[in-house]
């Protein structure tokens, strides 16, 4: 009983009652921040999922005979036929070898690599000595004064 009458205990109890009774903030700022972060995470998950579905739909629209593709298993091949009702595609992996795969197993359409220009090779070994970036008959030792070779 004497502890309840202690003035510090009474003031602490009174402050707690005022905070809970509406004297303080009506909401917790940490709770508000957590709700905003949670809402952002949900929004970004739905947006990412929607983008992936759109990309998959665009890929399936471009599939047809003659398109080079890579499957999700890492197989490269050329599509021979597509059956959209059964979600299957026949892919020629190498000449004469085909594989039937599900349309969802096709990871991406592969564009052929740009042809690299072949480096010019001189016709004779004499053309190899004619390098414009190489100094004429002067090596690094001949260019520095005071350095002579024995």
C-alpha positions in Angstrom: 0.0 0.0 0.0 2.8 2.4 0.7 4.2 1.9 -2.8 1.0 2.9 -4.4 1.1 6.2 -2.5 4.6 6.9 -3.6 4.5 10.1 -5.7 6.8 8.8 -8.5 4.7 5.7 -8.9 1.5 7.7 -9.1 3.0 10.1 -11.7 4.3 7.2 -13.9 0.8 5.5 -13.8 -0.8 8.8 -14.6 1.4 9.5 -17.6 0.7 6.0 -18.9 -3.0 6.5 -18.6 -2.8 9.8 -20.5 -0.8 8.3 -23.3 -3.2 5.4 -23.7 -6.3 7.5 -23.3 -5.5 9.7 -26.4 -3.1 12.2 -24.9 -0.2 10.9 -27.0 0.1 9.9 -30.7 -2.9 8.0 -32.1 -0.6 5.6 -34.0 2.8 4.3 -33.7 5.2 5.8 -36.4 7.1 2.5 -36.6 3.9 0.7 -37.5 3.2 3.3 -40.2 6.7 2.9 -41.7 6.4 -0.9 -41.6 3.0 -0.8 -43.4 4.4 1.5 -46.1 7.4 -0.9 -46.7 5.1 -3.9 -46.7 2.8 -2.2 -49.3 5.9 -1.3 -51.5 7.1 -4.9 -51.4 3.7 -6.3 -52.4 3.4 -3.7 -55.2 6.9 -4.5 -56.6 6.1 -8.3 -56.5 2.9 -7.9 -58.5 4.7 -5.5 -61.0 7.5 -8.0 -61.5 5.2 -10.9 -62.0 3.1 -8.9 -64.5 6.3 -8.0 -66.5 7.4 -11.6 -66.6 4.0 -12.7 -67.9 4.1 -10.1 -70.6 7.5 -11.1 -71.7 6.5 -14.8 -71.8 3.4 -13.9 -73.9 5.5 -11.9 -76.3 8.0 -14.8 -76.7 5.1 -17.2 -77.4 3.7 -14.9 -80.0 7.1 -14.8 -81.9 7.5 -18.6 -81.9 7.2 -20.2 -85.3 9.0 -22.5 -87.6 12.6 -21.4 -88.3 13.1 -19.5 -85.1 16.3 -20.4 -83.2 15.6 -20.8 -79.5 17.3 -21.8 -76.3 15.4 -24.0 -73.8 15.5 -23.6 -70.0 17.6 -26.8 -70.0 20.2 -25.1 -72.2 19.5 -26.8 -75.5 19.8 -24.7 -78.6 17.8 -25.6 -81.7 15.5 -24.4 -84.5 11.7 -24.8 -84.2 10.2 -27.1 -86.8 6.6 -26.9 -85.6 4.4 -25.4 -82.9 1.2 -26.9 -81.5 -0.4 -24.2 -79.3 -3.4 -26.3 -78.4 -1.2 -28.9 -76.7 1.6 -26.4 -75.7 4.3 -28.4 -77.5 7.0 -27.5 -80.0 9.3 -29.7 -82.0 12.9 -28.5 -82.0 15.7 -29.6 -84.3 18.7 -29.8 -82.1 21.1 -31.0 -84.7 20.5 -32.2 -88.3 18.2 -35.1 -88.1 17.7 -35.0 -84.3 14.5 -33.5 -82.9 13.1 -33.0 -79.5 9.5 -32.3 -78.5 9.3 -29.8 -75.6 6.7 -27.9 -73.7 6.3 -24.3 -74.8 7.1 -23.1 -71.3 10.5 -24.9 -71.5 11.5 -22.5 -74.2 13.6 -19.9 -72.4 14.3 -17.3 -75.1 14.6 -16.7 -78.8 18.2 -16.5 -79.9 19.2 -13.9 -82.5 22.1 -15.0 -84.7 25.4 -13.4 -83.8 26.6 -10.6 -86.1 29.2 -11.8 -88.5 32.6 -10.6 -87.4 34.8 -9.2 -90.2 37.8 -11.4 -90.8 41.2 -9.8 -90.1 43.2 -9.2 -93.2 46.1 -11.6 -93.5 49.0 -10.7 -95.9 49.5 -13.1 -98.8 53.3 -13.3 -98.3 55.6 -13.4 -95.2 57.2 -10.3 -96.6 54.0 -8.4 -95.8 54.4 -9.3 -92.1 57.5 -7.1 -91.8 55.7 -4.0 -93.0 54.2 -2.9 -89.7 53.5 0.9 -89.7 53.5 1.0 -85.9 57.1 -0.4 -85.6 60.0 2.1 -85.9 62.4 1.7 -88.8 65.6 -0.2 -87.8 65.6 1.6 -84.4 64.9 -0.4 -81.3 64.5 1.1 -77.9 68.3 1.0 -77.2 69.2 2.9 -80.3 66.7 5.7 -79.5 68.2 6.5 -76.1 71.5 8.4 -76.2 74.4 6.9 -74.4 73.3 3.3 -74.7 75.4 1.2 -77.1 75.2 -2.5 -77.7 78.5 -4.5 -77.7 
